[in-house]
Amino acid sequence: MNACFCCQPKNLGRRALMASAVAVVAMPAMGQTVPASGGPVDAAVIEDLVAGNRILYDQNVVDGFGHISVRHPKDPNRYLLSKSMAPALVTADDIIEYDLDSNPVNANGRTSYLERFIHGEIYKIRPDVMSVVHSHSAGVIPFADTAVPLRPMNHISSFLGDGVPVFEIRTAGGPATDMLIRNAALGKALAARLGTHSVMLMRGHGSVVAARSIKDAVFRAIYTEVNARMQAEAMRLGKPEFLNAEEAAAATKSNEALVGRPWELWKRRAMGK
């Protein structure tokens, strides 16, 4: 990653990869959906999910690892998530439907992410959440691994004002896990620790973002990483002045009406248009 997160030059390697991976966004072929499915999904939802994967890569939040899901728009007991693959390469044909126990409904031989339980267990206890991002972004992990809390540095990151808990996997899985949320029990413990918050850090691992839409989840994942880098830099200079609770609440309300603005920019760049 570039040292300056606010004015990065174009990364030609990443842009070239994004352009080469672009595919026409379309619904899965006939016959992929089984009777237990939540039903057909509007192509626009699939398009946004594909774009979300590409954007998160282009904005340095995910690399070969990480994933984003969306709750099924017609069945709250289902969600959609790519097959196990690098996010930058995801196309519409890679999207799999899952029940909330994270069992694939229409895998058709496609391999699932091991940590899909993060998504299913959050959707179970948070009916307000429509999209979830899990990433290992480098700027965030130091705050997961130290006693320094991540707090909102500016109005764009105001959603952090509701608090950022840290998930300690040793509490749920003992001292010798591989740090991965590889089963429902760990996913349930993680979701409980997230509670009503927008963002949660995972000690030795990364973070989870929960939001009301794909666009909001991508927005929060990107600006969580940006905020972490800003905060680390500010702490080198002195004692930061963070947003107070009232400022954070007011700024979040304003920002929720503006998420579409950066989304269109990010999408155009990431999809090679």
C-alpha positions in Angstrom: 0.0 0.0 0.0 1.1 3.6 -0.5 2.2 5.5 2.5 -0.3 8.3 1.9 -3.8 7.0 2.0 -5.5 10.2 1.1 -3.8 11.0 -2.2 -2.6 7.7 -3.6 -1.3 7.6 -7.2 -2.9 5.2 -9.6 -1.8 1.7 -9.0 -1.4 0.4 -12.6 -0.9 -3.2 -11.5 -4.2 -3.2 -9.7 -6.0 -1.3 -12.4 -4.7 -3.7 -15.1 -5.9 -6.7 -13.1 -9.4 -5.1 -12.5 -9.8 -4.4 -16.2 -8.8 -7.9 -17.2 -11.2 -9.4 -14.7 -14.2 -7.4 -15.9 -17.1 -9.6 -17.0 -20.7 -8.9 -18.0 -22.8 -9.0 -14.9 -25.7 -11.4 -15.4 -27.9 -13.8 -13.5 -26.7 -17.4 -13.0 -27.6 -19.8 -15.7 -31.0 -21.5 -15.7 -31.0 -24.6 -13.5 -28.6 -23.3 -10.9 -31.3 -22.5 -8.4 -32.8 -25.4 -6.4 -36.4 -25.4 -5.0 -35.1 -24.6 -1.5 -33.8 -21.3 -2.8 -35.1 -17.9 -1.6 -36.0 -17.2 -5.2 -34.6 -15.3 -8.1 -32.5 -12.2 -7.3 -32.6 -9.0 -9.2 -29.6 -8.7 -11.5 -28.9 -5.2 -10.0 -28.3 -6.8 -6.5 -25.8 -9.3 -8.0 -24.1 -6.5 -9.9 -23.7 -4.5 -6.7 -22.3 -7.5 -4.9 -19.8 -8.2 -7.7 -18.9 -4.5 -7.7 -18.5 -4.5 -3.9 -15.9 -7.2 -4.2 -14.0 -5.4 -6.9 -14.1 -2.0 -5.1 -12.8 -3.4 -1.8 -9.8 -4.8 -3.7 -9.3 -1.6 -5.6 -9.4 0.5 -2.4 -6.8 -1.7 -0.6 -9.2 -3.2 1.9 -9.0 -6.8 0.7 -6.4 -8.6 -1.3 -6.5 -12.3 -2.1 -8.5 -12.8 1.1 -11.7 -11.2 2.5 -15.3 -11.3 1.4 -18.6 -9.3 1.3 -22.1 -10.7 1.4 -25.7 -9.4 1.1 -28.9 -10.7 2.7 -31.3 -12.1 0.1 -33.6 -9.3 -0.9 -36.6 -11.6 -1.0 -35.9 -14.0 1.8 -34.3 -12.7 5.1 -33.3 -16.2 6.0 -30.9 -16.4 3.0 -27.8 -14.5 2.0 -25.5 -14.3 -1.0 -21.8 -14.7 -1.0 -19.1 -15.5 -3.6 -17.5 -18.9 -3.9 -14.1 -19.1 -2.3 -11.9 -17.0 -4.4 -10.0 -13.7 -4.6 -12.5 -10.8 -4.4 -11.0 -9.0 -7.4 -11.9 -11.9 -9.7 -15.6 -12.3 -8.6 -18.2 -12.4 -11.3 -22.0 -13.0 -11.2 -21.5 -16.7 -11.9 -19.5 -17.1 -8.7 -22.3 -16.0 -6.3 -23.8 -18.7 -4.1 -26.9 -18.6 -2.0 -26.7 -19.8 1.7 -29.2 -20.3 4.5 -28.4 -18.6 7.8 -26.7 -21.7 9.1 -24.3 -21.0 6.2 -25.2 -24.2 4.3 -25.0 -23.6 0.5 -28.3 -23.9 -1.3 -27.0 -23.9 -4.9 -23.2 -24.5 -4.8 -23.2 -26.8 -7.8 -19.7 -27.9 -7.1 -18.4 -24.5 -6.2 -16.2 -24.3 -3.0 -17.4 -22.1 -0.1 -15.4 -19.7 2.0 -14.4 -21.4 5.3 -15.3 -18.3 7.3 -18.8 -17.9 5.8 -20.2 -18.4 9.4 -19.2 -14.8 10.1 -22.0 -13.7 7.7 -24.7 -16.2 8.6 -24.5 -15.7 12.4 -24.5 -11.9 12.1 -27.6 -12.0 9.9 -29.3 -14.3 12.5 -29.1 -11.8 15.3 -29.2 -8.5 13.4 -32.4 -8.2 11.3 -31.3 -4.6 10.5 -28.1 -5.8 8.7 -28.3 -6.3 5.0 -24.6 -6.6 4.1 -21.4 -7.8 5.9 -17.7 -7.3 5.0 -14.9 -9.2 6.5 -11.3 -8.1 5.7 -7.7 -8.1 7.0 -6.8 -4.5 6.1 -3.4 -3.7 7.4 -4.1 -0.3 9.1 -6.9 -1.8 11.3 -5.1 -4.8 12.8 -2.7 -2.8 15.1 -5.9 -1.5 16.9 -7.2 -5.1 17.2 -3.9 -6.2 18.7 -3.3 -3.4 21.2 -5.3 -1.7 24.0 -5.7 1.5 21.9 -9.4 1.9 20.9 -10.3 2.8 17.3 -12.2 6.1 17.4 -13.7 8.5 14.8 -11.0 10.9 13.6 -13.3 12.8 11.1 -16.9 13.2 10.0 -16.7 10.6 7.2 -15.7 7.9 9.8 -18.4 9.0 12.2 -20.0 5.5 12.2 -17.2 4.4 14.5 -18.7 6.7 17.2 -21.0 3.9 18.4 -17.9 2.0 19.7 -15.6 -0.6 18.2 -15.4 -3.8 20.2 -12.6 -6.3 19.8 -13.4 -10.0 19.4 -11.0 -12.3 21.3 -11.2 -15.7 19.7 -9.4 -17.4 22.7 -12.5 -16.6 24.8 -14.7 -18.6 22.5 -12.4 -21.2 21.0 -9.5 -21.7 23.5 -5.8 -20.9 23.2 -5.0 -23.0 20.1 -7.3 -22.0 17.2 -6.0 -21.0 13.8 -7.7 -17.6 14.3 -10.3 -18.5 11.7 -14.1 -18.4 12.2 -14.5 -21.9 10.8 -17.7 -23.0 12.5 -21.1 -21.8 13.7 -20.1 -21.7 17.4 -17.3 -19.3 16.7 -19.5 -17.3 14.3 -22.2 -17.1 17.0 -19.6 -15.8 19.6 -18.4 -13.2 17.1 -21.9 -12.0 16.3 -22.7 -11.6 20.0 -19.5 -9.6 20.5 -20.4 -7.3 17.6 -23.8 -6.7 19.2 -25.4 -3.5 17.8 -22.2 -2.0 16.6 -21.3 -1.1 13.0 -17.7 -2.3 13.2 -15.8 -4.9 15.2 -12.1 -5.7 15.2 -10.8 -9.3 15.5 -7.6 -9.7 17.5 -4.8 -11.1 15.3 -7.1 -11.3 12.3 -8.9 -8.2 10.9 -12.4 -6.7 11.1 -16.1 -7.1 10.4 -18.4 -4.4 9.1 -22.2 -4.6 9.3 -24.5 -2.2 7.4 -27.9 -1.6 5.9 -26.8 -2.1 2.3 -23.8 -3.2 0.1 -23.0 0.4 -0.6 -23.0 1.3 3.1 -20.9 -1.8 4.0 -18.3 -0.9 1.4 -18.3 2.7 2.5 -17.7 1.7 6.2 -15.0 -0.9 5.4 -13.0 1.6 3.3 -13.3 4.5 5.8 -12.5 2.2 8.8 -9.2 1.5 7.1 -8.7 5.2 6.3 -9.6 6.2 9.9 -7.1 3.7 11.3 -4.3 5.1 9.3 -5.3 8.7 10.2 -5.5 7.8 13.9 -2.1 6.1 13.9 -0.5 9.2 12.3 -2.3 11.6 14.6 -1.1 9.7 17.6 2.5 10.1 16.4 2.0 13.8 16.4 0.2 14.2 19.7 -3.0 13.5 21.5 -5.9 13.3 18.9 -9.2 15.1 19.4 -11.9 12.6 18.4 -15.6 13.3 17.4 -17.8 13.3 20.5 -21.0 11.2 20.6 -23.2 14.1 19.4 -21.0 15.0 16.5 -20.7 11.4 15.4 -24.4 10.8 15.5 -25.1 14.0 13.5 -22.4 13.3 10.9 -23.6 9.7 10.4 -27.1 10.9 9.7 -25.7 13.3 7.0 -23.3 10.8 5.5 -26.0 8.1 5.1 -27.6 10.3 2.4 -24.3 10.7 0.5 -23.0 7.1 0.2 -24.0 6.9 -3.4 -21.5 9.7 -4.4 -18.3 7.8 -3.7 -19.9 4.5 -4.7 -20.3 5.6 -8.3 -16.7 6.8 -8.4 -15.3 3.6 -6.8 -17.5 1.4 -9.0 -16.5 3.1 -12.3 -12.8 2.7 -11.4 -13.0 -0.9 -10.1 -15.1 -2.2 -12.9 -12.8 -0.6 -15.5 -15.5 1.7 -17.0 
